[in-house]
Amino acid sequence: MSIRPPGAPSVSRFEAWGFLASLGVLLALGIAGIVALLPRAEPSADADDGPGNPTATYRAEQPVDAWHSGRWYPAHVHSATGSRYFITYDDFSISWHEWVTARRLRKRQGSPH
């Protein structure tokens, strides 16, 4: 015996589970997006050590060289907050973009900026 009102559409178990799975995926993506936007902890001194000038300042969209693993790489300052800069490495995947301090940056060599 069904307790569904007369004329109500029927939903199969497969459709119900598909709907719940879709909601789960959307929830997981939403949580991941929120976590990605949260500020991260200050970098450790070891992780953010470089030969750059710690008192230098940079502005958004400025081309820079970024120090990573003992080498300078071309990058751009995407945004700046206080003494930290979110940089995007030129021609590298988004997974390499990171927050750094001025010690890991220098004015782009040969750049008029």
Buried (B, 14 or more C-beta within 10 A) or exposed (E): EEEEEEEEEEEEEEEEEEEEEEEEEEEEEEEEEEEEEEEEEEBEEEEBEBEBEEEEEBEEEBBBBBBBEEEBBBBBBBEBEEEBBBBBBBEBEEEBBBBBBBBBBBBBEEEEE
